[in-house]
Amino acid sequence: MNQRPRTPSQYQRNALAPSLIAAPTLFLAPLLLGGEWATIVLFIVAIFAMITAWFAFQARQWWWIIVFAAIAVLWNPAYPFPFEGPLWTAAQPVAAVTFLTAGALIKIPRPS
């Protein structure tokens, strides 16, 4: 079978990997936030929010910086907010989808 050589992508999506780590954590967060794992979830989300914001900065997509700075503050483990209830539970998958969307949309041209 004769295959054509694959042309490399013109863009790289650096924010995709951190998003793919943070999103499953956030989807599982409603199960984990009530127990011992709550602090670990907060650390994972806050750290990967800042990493994703950095990649948005590098890509000059400034609006994502504001979104992920807000996520980093709301999920910060140093001074955690006492959020709970259905609104906080609903915020977890919303943030997960935000991570996945940003991971797919934040891209920079590949260096030559």
N, CA, C and O atoms as CSV, one atom per row, in Angstrom:
chain,resi,resn,atom,element,x,y,z
A,1,MET,N,N,0.846,-1.171,0.000
A,1,MET,CA,C,0.000,0.000,0.000
A,1,MET,C,C,0.897,1.240,0.000
A,1,MET,O,O,1.811,1.346,0.817
A,2,ASN,N,N,0.642,2.149,-0.888
A,2,ASN,CA,C,1.453,3.354,-1.036
A,2,ASN,C,C,0.775,4.501,-0.298
A,2,ASN,O,O,-0.348,4.885,-0.626
A,3,GLN,N,N,1.467,5.044,0.703
A,3,GLN,CA,C,0.896,6.143,1.489
A,3,GLN,C,C,1.622,7.430,1.167
A,3,GLN,O,O,2.833,7.452,0.951
A,4,ARG,N,N,0.848,8.502,1.141
A,4,ARG,CA,C,1.443,9.817,0.936
A,4,ARG,C,C,2.189,10.225,2.204
A,4,ARG,O,O,1.782,9.858,3.306
A,5,PRO,N,N,3.260,10.970,2.060
A,5,PRO,CA,C,3.929,11.471,3.266
A,5,PRO,C,C,3.022,12.478,3.972
A,5,PRO,O,O,2.363,13.304,3.341
A,6,ARG,N,N,3.010,12.386,5.238
A,6,ARG,CA,C,2.139,13.255,6.049
A,6,ARG,C,C,2.762,14.629,6.184
A,6,ARG,O,O,3.934,14.762,6.537
A,7,THR,N,N,1.968,15.649,5.898
A,7,THR,CA,C,2.467,17.015,6.060
A,7,THR,C,C,2.266,17.442,7.508
A,7,THR,O,O,1.181,17.256,8.057
A,8,PRO,N,N,3.286,18.007,8.130
A,8,PRO,CA,C,3.151,18.411,9.528
A,8,PRO,C,C,2.197,19.597,9.674
A,8,PRO,O,O,2.028,20.402,8.758
A,9,SER,N,N,1.601,19.675,10.816
A,9,SER,CA,C,0.680,20.769,11.117
A,9,SER,C,C,1.444,22.087,11.167
A,9,SER,O,O,2.618,22.128,11.534
A,10,GLN,N,N,0.765,23.147,10.795
A,10,GLN,CA,C,1.385,24.467,10.833
A,10,GLN,C,C,1.332,25.070,12.226
A,10,GLN,O,O,2.017,26.054,12.504
A,11,TYR,N,N,0.530,24.492,13.099
A,11,TYR,CA,C,0.350,25.043,14.442
A,11,TYR,C,C,0.652,23.982,15.485
A,11,TYR,O,O,0.585,22.783,15.215
A,12,GLN,N,N,0.984,24.445,16.676
A,12,GLN,CA,C,1.111,23.543,17.813
A,12,GLN,C,C,0.194,24.033,18.926
A,12,GLN,O,O,0.051,25.234,19.155
A,13,ARG,N,N,-0.415,23.088,19.602
A,13,ARG,CA,C,-1.379,23.379,20.662
A,13,ARG,C,C,-0.754,23.001,22.004
A,13,ARG,O,O,-0.968,21.904,22.521
A,14,ASN,N,N,0.020,23.931,22.555
A,14,ASN,CA,C,0.717,23.662,23.810
A,14,ASN,C,C,-0.232,23.537,24.993
A,14,ASN,O,O,0.086,22.841,25.957
A,15,ALA,N,N,-1.373,24.182,24.949
A,15,ALA,CA,C,-2.305,24.161,26.073
A,15,ALA,C,C,-3.149,22.892,26.111
A,15,ALA,O,O,-3.894,22.679,27.067
A,16,LEU,N,N,-3.044,22.056,25.098
A,16,LEU,CA,C,-3.878,20.863,25.053
A,16,LEU,C,C,-3.503,19.857,26.147
A,16,LEU,O,O,-4.389,19.307,26.801
A,17,ALA,N,N,-2.226,19.614,26.352
A,17,ALA,CA,C,-1.807,18.625,27.361
A,17,ALA,C,C,-2.248,19.003,28.774
A,17,ALA,O,O,-2.816,18.162,29.469
A,18,PRO,N,N,-2.005,20.250,29.230
A,18,PRO,CA,C,-2.499,20.580,30.572
A,18,PRO,C,C,-4.018,20.533,30.670
A,18,PRO,O,O,-4.572,20.207,31.720
A,19,SER,N,N,-4.681,20.860,29.576
A,19,SER,CA,C,-6.143,20.806,29.577
A,19,SER,C,C,-6.650,19.371,29.698
A,19,SER,O,O,-7.657,19.109,30.356
A,20,LEU,N,N,-5.940,18.450,29.056
A,20,LEU,CA,C,-6.343,17.047,29.121
A,20,LEU,C,C,-6.054,16.419,30.478
A,20,LEU,O,O,-6.564,15.338,30.772
A,21,ILE,N,N,-5.264,17.058,31.294
A,21,ILE,CA,C,-5.039,16.591,32.664
A,21,ILE,C,C,-6.054,17.227,33.616
A,21,ILE,O,O,-6.609,16.553,34.483
A,22,ALA,N,N,-6.291,18.531,33.445
A,22,ALA,CA,C,-7.198,19.248,34.348
A,22,ALA,C,C,-8.662,18.854,34.140
A,22,ALA,O,O,-9.416,18.750,35.108
A,23,ALA,N,N,-9.072,18.633,32.887
A,23,ALA,CA,C,-10.484,18.347,32.616
A,23,ALA,C,C,-10.988,17.078,33.302
A,23,ALA,O,O,-12.038,17.131,33.942
A,24,PRO,N,N,-10.295,15.937,33.202
A,24,PRO,CA,C,-10.801,14.751,33.919
A,24,PRO,C,C,-10.817,14.954,35.433
A,24,PRO,O,O,-11.691,14.441,36.133
A,25,THR,N,N,-9.837,15.708,35.925
A,25,THR,CA,C,-9.820,15.997,37.363
A,25,THR,C,C,-11.076,16.763,37.748
A,25,THR,O,O,-11.698,16.476,38.771
A,26,LEU,N,N,-11.445,17.737,36.924
A,26,LEU,CA,C,-12.650,18.522,37.223
A,26,LEU,C,C,-13.926,17.708,37.046
A,26,LEU,O,O,-14.886,17.898,37.793
A,27,PHE,N,N,-13.952,16.808,36.069
A,27,PHE,CA,C,-15.141,15.963,35.907
A,27,PHE,C,C,-15.316,15.027,37.106
A,27,PHE,O,O,-16.442,14.698,37.480
A,28,LEU,N,N,-14.203,14.600,37.705
A,28,LEU,CA,C,-14.270,13.745,38.894
A,28,LEU,C,C,-14.361,14.540,40.196
A,28,LEU,O,O,-14.636,13.964,41.249
A,29,ALA,N,N,-14.140,15.827,40.141
A,29,ALA,CA,C,-14.095,16.664,41.341
A,29,ALA,C,C,-15.330,16.557,42.240
A,29,ALA,O,O,-15.167,16.510,43.459
A,30,PRO,N,N,-16.555,16.517,41.706
A,30,PRO,CA,C,-17.694,16.399,42.623
A,30,PRO,C,C,-17.617,15.163,43.520
A,30,PRO,O,O,-18.137,15.175,44.636
A,31,LEU,N,N,-16.981,14.111,43.045
A,31,LEU,CA,C,-16.818,12.914,43.872
A,31,LEU,C,C,-15.672,13.057,44.872
A,31,LEU,O,O,-15.681,12.425,45.928
A,32,LEU,N,N,-14.693,13.886,44.537
A,32,LEU,CA,C,-13.477,13.977,45.340
A,32,LEU,C,C,-13.443,15.151,46.319
A,32,LEU,O,O,-12.672,15.127,47.279
A,33,LEU,N,N,-14.260,16.170,46.092
A,33,LEU,CA,C,-14.152,17.380,46.898
A,33,LEU,C,C,-14.615,17.209,48.335
A,33,LEU,O,O,-14.235,18.006,49.192
A,34,GLY,N,N,-15.398,16.226,48.618
A,34,GLY,CA,C,-15.867,16.049,49.983
A,34,GLY,C,C,-14.883,15.332,50.884
A,34,GLY,O,O,-15.096,15.276,52.096
A,35,GLY,N,N,-13.832,14.791,50.342
A,35,GLY,CA,C,-12.929,13.973,51.140
A,35,GLY,C,C,-11.512,14.506,51.196
A,35,GLY,O,O,-11.260,15.707,51.098
A,36,GLU,N,N,-10.598,13.562,51.356
A,36,GLU,CA,C,-9.189,13.890,51.505
A,36,GLU,C,C,-8.576,14.451,50.222
A,36,GLU,O,O,-7.542,15.117,50.272
A,37,TRP,N,N,-9.197,14.191,49.088
A,37,TRP,CA,C,-8.641,14.580,47.799
A,37,TRP,C,C,-8.925,16.037,47.434
A,37,TRP,O,O,-8.440,16.516,46.409
A,38,ALA,N,N,-9.685,16.737,48.238
A,38,ALA,CA,C,-10.109,18.096,47.892
A,38,ALA,C,C,-8.925,19.021,47.643
A,38,ALA,O,O,-8.930,19.773,46.669
A,39,THR,N,N,-7.928,18.982,48.489
A,39,THR,CA,C,-6.772,19.861,48.335
A,39,THR,C,C,-5.980,19.508,47.074
A,39,THR,O,O,-5.479,20.400,46.390
A,40,ILE,N,N,-5.867,18.232,46.768
A,40,ILE,CA,C,-5.139,17.804,45.574
A,40,ILE,C,C,-5.859,18.292,44.319
A,40,ILE,O,O,-5.219,18.743,43.368
A,41,VAL,N,N,-7.182,18.203,44.317
A,41,VAL,CA,C,-7.964,18.704,43.182
A,41,VAL,C,C,-7.722,20.195,43.001
A,41,VAL,O,O,-7.516,20.656,41.878
A,42,LEU,N,N,-7.745,20.954,44.092
A,42,LEU,CA,C,-7.518,22.391,44.011
A,42,LEU,C,C,-6.132,22.705,43.459
A,42,LEU,O,O,-5.982,23.602,42.630
A,43,PHE,N,N,-5.116,21.966,43.918
A,43,PHE,CA,C,-3.757,22.176,43.412
A,43,PHE,C,C,-3.677,21.891,41.913
A,43,PHE,O,O,-3.130,22.688,41.151
A,44,ILE,N,N,-4.218,20.764,41.504
A,44,ILE,CA,C,-4.153,20.384,40.083
A,44,ILE,C,C,-4.822,21.442,39.210
A,44,ILE,O,O,-4.254,21.879,38.209
A,45,VAL,N,N,-6.016,21.846,39.589
A,45,VAL,CA,C,-6.762,22.803,38.773
A,45,VAL,C,C,-6.071,24.162,38.749
A,45,VAL,O,O,-5.937,24.762,37.682
A,46,ALA,N,N,-5.631,24.657,39.897
A,46,ALA,CA,C,-4.990,25.972,39.948
A,46,ALA,C,C,-3.678,25.982,39.163
A,46,ALA,O,O,-3.410,26.926,38.420
A,47,ILE,N,N,-2.866,24.948,39.320
A,47,ILE,CA,C,-1.581,24.898,38.620
A,47,ILE,C,C,-1.784,24.815,37.110
A,47,ILE,O,O,-1.144,25.546,36.355
A,48,PHE,N,N,-2.664,23.933,36.674
A,48,PHE,CA,C,-2.880,23.804,35.240
A,48,PHE,C,C,-3.625,24.998,34.654
A,48,PHE,O,O,-3.501,25.263,33.458
A,49,ALA,N,N,-4.389,25.719,35.453
A,49,ALA,CA,C,-5.005,26.962,34.973
A,49,ALA,C,C,-3.929,28.008,34.693
A,49,ALA,O,O,-4.007,28.729,33.699
A,50,MET,N,N,-2.931,28.092,35.563
A,50,MET,CA,C,-1.850,29.048,35.340
A,50,MET,C,C,-0.981,28.638,34.151
A,50,MET,O,O,-0.528,29.497,33.395
A,51,ILE,N,N,-0.747,27.349,33.979
A,51,ILE,CA,C,0.022,26.881,32.822
A,51,ILE,C,C,-0.734,27.196,31.529
A,51,ILE,O,O,-0.139,27.662,30.558
A,52,THR,N,N,-2.026,26.944,31.520
A,52,THR,CA,C,-2.836,27.233,30.334
A,52,THR,C,C,-2.873,28.730,30.060
A,52,THR,O,O,-2.830,29.148,28.902
A,53,ALA,N,N,-2.953,29.539,31.108
A,53,ALA,CA,C,-2.920,30.999,30.932
A,53,ALA,C,C,-1.586,31.432,30.326
A,53,ALA,O,O,-1.549,32.336,29.491
A,54,TRP,N,N,-0.496,30.794,30.742
A,54,TRP,CA,C,0.815,31.128,30.179
A,54,TRP,C,C,0.864,30.805,28.674
A,54,TRP,O,O,1.386,31.593,27.885
A,55,PHE,N,N,0.324,29.657,28.289
A,55,PHE,CA,C,0.303,29.318,26.873
A,55,PHE,C,C,-0.611,30.270,26.094
A,55,PHE,O,O,-0.333,30.576,24.934
A,56,ALA,N,N,-1.684,30.736,26.712
A,56,ALA,CA,C,-2.549,31.736,26.070
A,56,ALA,C,C,-1.792,33.050,25.889
A,56,ALA,O,O,-1.947,33.723,24.871
A,57,PHE,N,N,-0.985,33.410,26.863
A,57,PHE,CA,C,-0.146,34.605,26.757
A,57,PHE,C,C,0.829,34.467,25.594
A,57,PHE,O,O,0.991,35.392,24.798
A,58,GLN,N,N,1.478,33.308,25.499
A,58,GLN,CA,C,2.420,33.077,24.406
A,58,GLN,C,C,1.733,33.129,23.044
A,58,GLN,O,O,2.328,33.569,22.059
A,59,ALA,N,N,0.486,32.681,22.991
A,59,ALA,CA,C,-0.274,32.689,21.736
A,59,ALA,C,C,-0.948,34.030,21.479
A,59,ALA,O,O,-1.609,34.206,20.455
A,60,ARG,N,N,-0.786,34.969,22.392
A,60,ARG,CA,C,-1.401,36.298,22.305
A,60,ARG,C,C,-2.929,36.230,22.235
A,60,ARG,O,O,-3.567,37.026,21.546
A,61,GLN,N,N,-3.494,35.280,22.949
A,61,GLN,CA,C,-4.949,35.161,23.064
A,61,GLN,C,C,-5.321,35.611,24.476
A,61,GLN,O,O,-5.575,34.795,25.362
A,62,TRP,N,N,-5.346,36.923,24.661
A,62,TRP,CA,C,-5.438,37.552,25.984
A,62,TRP,C,C,-6.702,37.194,26.742
A,62,TRP,O,O,-6.664,37.097,27.969
A,63,TRP,N,N,-7.821,36.994,26.060
A,63,TRP,CA,C,-9.087,36.721,26.745
A,63,TRP,C,C,-9.011,35.436,27.566
A,63,TRP,O,O,-9.671,35.327,28.600
A,64,TRP,N,N,-8.220,34.466,27.124
A,64,TRP,CA,C,-8.086,33.231,27.904
A,64,TRP,C,C,-7.327,33.470,29.196
A,64,TRP,O,O,-7.548,32.762,30.178
A,65,ILE,N,N,-6.447,34.440,29.216
A,65,ILE,CA,C,-5.691,34.730,30.440
A,65,ILE,C,C,-6.641,35.131,31.552
A,65,ILE,O,O,-6.484,34.693,32.692
A,66,ILE,N,N,-7.610,35.949,31.237
A,66,ILE,CA,C,-8.592,36.397,32.238
A,66,ILE,C,C,-9.400,35.208,32.754
A,66,ILE,O,O,-9.632,35.081,33.956
A,67,VAL,N,N,-9.821,34.348,31.847
A,67,VAL,CA,C,-10.625,33.184,32.227
A,67,VAL,C,C,-9.833,32.268,33.157
A,67,VAL,O,O,-10.348,31.834,34.187
A,68,PHE,N,N,-8.589,31.975,32.799
A,68,PHE,CA,C,-7.815,31.026,33.600
A,68,PHE,C,C,-7.236,31.654,34.860
A,68,PHE,O,O,-6.944,30.943,35.821
A,69,ALA,N,N,-7.066,32.957,34.874
A,69,ALA,CA,C,-6.707,33.624,36.136
A,69,ALA,C,C,-7.874,33.505,37.121
A,69,ALA,O,O,-7.663,33.274,38.312
A,70,ALA,N,N,-9.096,33.661,36.623
A,70,ALA,CA,C,-10.271,33.505,37.491
A,70,ALA,C,C,-10.383,32.071,38.005
A,70,ALA,O,O,-10.694,31.856,39.176
A,71,ILE,N,N,-10.133,31.092,37.138
A,71,ILE,CA,C,-10.179,29.692,37.573
A,71,ILE,C,C,-9.105,29.434,38.621
A,71,ILE,O,O,-9.361,28.764,39.621
A,72,ALA,N,N,-7.903,29.963,38.397
A,72,ALA,CA,C,-6.817,29.770,39.369
A,72,ALA,C,C,-7.164,30.374,40.718
A,72,ALA,O,O,-6.820,29.803,41.752
A,73,VAL,N,N,-7.830,31.504,40.730
A,73,VAL,CA,C,-8.221,32.147,42.001
A,73,VAL,C,C,-9.338,31.357,42.681
A,73,VAL,O,O,-9.283,31.123,43.888
A,74,LEU,N,N,-10.340,30.949,41.922
A,74,LEU,CA,C,-11.474,30.238,42.526
A,74,LEU,C,C,-11.093,28.853,43.043
A,74,LEU,O,O,-11.667,28.373,44.021
A,75,TRP,N,N,-10.128,28.213,42.391
A,75,TRP,CA,C,-9.706,26.871,42.809
A,75,TRP,C,C,-8.371,26.905,43.550
A,75,TRP,O,O,-7.690,25.883,43.638
A,76,ASN,N,N,-7.985,28.070,44.087
A,76,ASN,CA,C,-6.679,28.163,44.732
A,76,ASN,C,C,-6.649,27.358,46.032
A,76,ASN,O,O,-7.584,27.422,46.830
A,77,PRO,N,N,-5.573,26.602,46.239
A,77,PRO,CA,C,-5.479,25.775,47.445
A,77,PRO,C,C,-4.905,26.521,48.644
A,77,PRO,O,O,-5.054,26.059,49.775
A,78,ALA,N,N,-4.257,27.653,48.430
A,78,ALA,CA,C,-3.626,28.381,49.535
A,78,ALA,C,C,-4.677,29.003,50.453
A,78,ALA,O,O,-4.603,28.874,51.675
A,79,TYR,N,N,-5.643,29.671,49.857
A,79,TYR,CA,C,-6.744,30.268,50.612
A,79,TYR,C,C,-8.053,29.808,49.973
A,79,TYR,O,O,-8.709,30.590,49.285
A,80,PRO,N,N,-8.437,28.568,50.189
A,80,PRO,CA,C,-9.622,28.045,49.490
A,80,PRO,C,C,-10.908,28.729,49.954
A,80,PRO,O,O,-11.104,29.012,51.136
A,81,PHE,N,N,-11.752,28.975,48.994
A,81,PHE,CA,C,-13.065,29.525,49.303
A,81,PHE,C,C,-13.955,28.402,49.832
A,81,PHE,O,O,-13.816,27.254,49.410
A,82,PRO,N,N,-14.855,28.716,50.742
A,82,PRO,CA,C,-15.723,27.663,51.296
A,82,PRO,C,C,-16.929,27.377,50.402
A,82,PRO,O,O,-18.065,27.361,50.876
A,83,PHE,N,N,-16.684,27.155,49.123
A,83,PHE,CA,C,-17.774,26.868,48.200
A,83,PHE,C,C,-18.267,25.446,48.406
A,83,PHE,O,O,-17.490,24.531,48.679
A,84,GLU,N,N,-19.571,25.284,48.271
A,84,GLU,CA,C,-20.182,23.958,48.297
A,84,GLU,C,C,-21.594,24.076,47.757
A,84,GLU,O,O,-22.077,25.175,47.482
A,85,GLY,N,N,-22.235,22.966,47.610
A,85,GLY,CA,C,-23.609,22.961,47.119
A,85,GLY,C,C,-23.688,22.769,45.614
A,85,GLY,O,O,-22.675,22.548,44.949
A,86,PRO,N,N,-24.903,22.856,45.085
A,86,PRO,CA,C,-25.119,22.545,43.666
A,86,PRO,C,C,-24.423,23.522,42.711
A,86,PRO,O,O,-24.006,23.124,41.624
A,87,LEU,N,N,-24.296,24.779,43.099
A,87,LEU,CA,C,-23.640,25.748,42.222
A,87,LEU,C,C,-22.155,25.415,42.053
A,87,LEU,O,O,-21.629,25.468,40.941
A,88,TRP,N,N,-21.485,25.073,43.151
A,88,TRP,CA,C,-20.070,24.699,43.100
A,88,TRP,C,C,-19.886,23.361,42.376
A,88,TRP,O,O,-18.915,23.176,41.643
A,89,THR,N,N,-20.811,22.443,42.585
A,89,THR,CA,C,-20.757,21.158,41.889
A,89,THR,C,C,-20.925,21.365,40.388
A,89,THR,O,O,-20.257,20.699,39.598
A,90,ALA,N,N,-21.804,22.272,39.986
A,90,ALA,CA,C,-22.016,22.558,38.566
A,90,ALA,C,C,-20.836,23.306,37.957
A,90,ALA,O,O,-20.602,23.209,36.753
A,91,ALA,N,N,-20.098,24.040,38.758
A,91,ALA,CA,C,-18.946,24.789,38.252
A,91,ALA,C,C,-17.820,23.864,37.801
A,91,ALA,O,O,-17.026,24.241,36.940
A,92,GLN,N,N,-17.739,22.673,38.361
A,92,GLN,CA,C,-16.658,21.746,38.029
A,92,GLN,C,C,-16.689,21.329,36.551
A,92,GLN,O,O,-15.686,21.500,35.859
A,93,PRO,N,N,-17.805,20.791,36.047
A,93,PRO,CA,C,-17.810,20.421,34.621
A,93,PRO,C,C,-17.749,21.630,33.694
A,93,PRO,O,O,-17.232,21.521,32.582
A,94,VAL,N,N,-18.262,22.772,34.124
A,94,VAL,CA,C,-18.165,23.983,33.302
A,94,VAL,C,C,-16.688,24.361,33.136
A,94,VAL,O,O,-16.257,24.700,32.034
A,95,ALA,N,N,-15.927,24.305,34.208
A,95,ALA,CA,C,-14.496,24.591,34.119
A,95,ALA,C,C,-13.774,23.540,33.279
A,95,ALA,O,O,-12.840,23.868,32.549
A,96,ALA,N,N,-14.199,22.281,33.377
A,96,ALA,CA,C,-13.586,21.217,32.576
A,96,ALA,C,C,-13.792,21.473,31.085
A,96,ALA,O,O,-12.859,21.328,30.296
A,97,VAL,N,N,-14.989,21.847,30.703
A,97,VAL,CA,C,-15.270,22.152,29.298
A,97,VAL,C,C,-14.482,23.387,28.859
A,97,VAL,O,O,-14.027,23.459,27.717
A,98,THR,N,N,-14.320,24.349,29.753
A,98,THR,CA,C,-13.517,25.533,29.455
A,98,THR,C,C,-12.071,25.141,29.170
A,98,THR,O,O,-11.466,25.642,28.222
A,99,PHE,N,N,-11.516,24.249,29.988
A,99,PHE,CA,C,-10.154,23.762,29.757
A,99,PHE,C,C,-10.058,23.080,28.392
A,99,PHE,O,O,-9.130,23.353,27.630
A,100,LEU,N,N,-10.998,22.203,28.079
A,100,LEU,CA,C,-10.946,21.475,26.811
A,100,LEU,C,C,-11.086,22.412,25.611
A,100,LEU,O,O,-10.402,22.241,24.602
A,101,THR,N,N,-11.966,23.393,25.725
A,101,THR,CA,C,-12.145,24.362,24.646
A,101,THR,C,C,-10.874,25.170,24.429
A,101,THR,O,O,-10.433,25.355,23.294
A,102,ALA,N,N,-10.293,25.648,25.514
A,102,ALA,CA,C,-9.058,26.425,25.403
A,102,ALA,C,C,-7.924,25.572,24.857
A,102,ALA,O,O,-7.136,26.039,24.034
A,103,GLY,N,N,-7.835,24.325,25.306
A,103,GLY,CA,C,-6.792,23.441,24.811
A,103,GLY,C,C,-6.867,23.240,23.312
A,103,GLY,O,O,-5.842,23.100,22.644
A,104,ALA,N,N,-8.077,23.225,22.786
A,104,ALA,CA,C,-8.250,23.056,21.343
A,104,ALA,C,C,-8.030,24.354,20.570
A,104,ALA,O,O,-7.586,24.319,19.423
A,105,LEU,N,N,-8.332,25.490,21.179
A,105,LEU,CA,C,-8.284,26.763,20.447
A,105,LEU,C,C,-6.981,27.539,20.600
A,105,LEU,O,O,-6.624,28.319,19.716
A,106,ILE,N,N,-6.273,27.343,21.693
A,106,ILE,CA,C,-5.028,28.091,21.891
A,106,ILE,C,C,-3.938,27.402,21.070
A,106,ILE,O,O,-3.574,26.254,21.327
A,107,LYS,N,N,-3.432,28.126,20.085
A,107,LYS,CA,C,-2.414,27.538,19.225
A,107,LYS,C,C,-1.449,28.636,18.769
A,107,LYS,O,O,-1.800,29.814,18.690
A,108,ILE,N,N,-0.240,28.210,18.477
A,108,ILE,CA,C,0.775,29.118,17.959
A,108,ILE,C,C,1.392,28.497,16.707
A,108,ILE,O,O,1.414,27.274,16.567
A,109,PRO,N,N,1.887,29.329,15.806
A,109,PRO,CA,C,2.539,28.763,14.618
A,109,PRO,C,C,3.797,27.979,15.010
A,109,PRO,O,O,4.542,28.381,15.903
A,110,ARG,N,N,4.009,26.873,14.334
A,110,ARG,CA,C,5.217,26.091,14.580
A,110,ARG,C,C,6.439,26.864,14.126
A,110,ARG,O,O,6.429,27.485,13.064
A,111,PRO,N,N,7.498,26.826,14.933
A,111,PRO,CA,C,8.715,27.488,14.481
A,111,PRO,C,C,9.292,26.765,13.255
A,111,PRO,O,O,9.182,25.545,13.128
A,112,SER,N,N,9.885,27.516,12.394
A,112,SER,CA,C,10.454,26.930,11.166
A,112,SER,C,C,11.677,26.104,11.445
A,112,SER,O,O,12.269,25.547,10.521
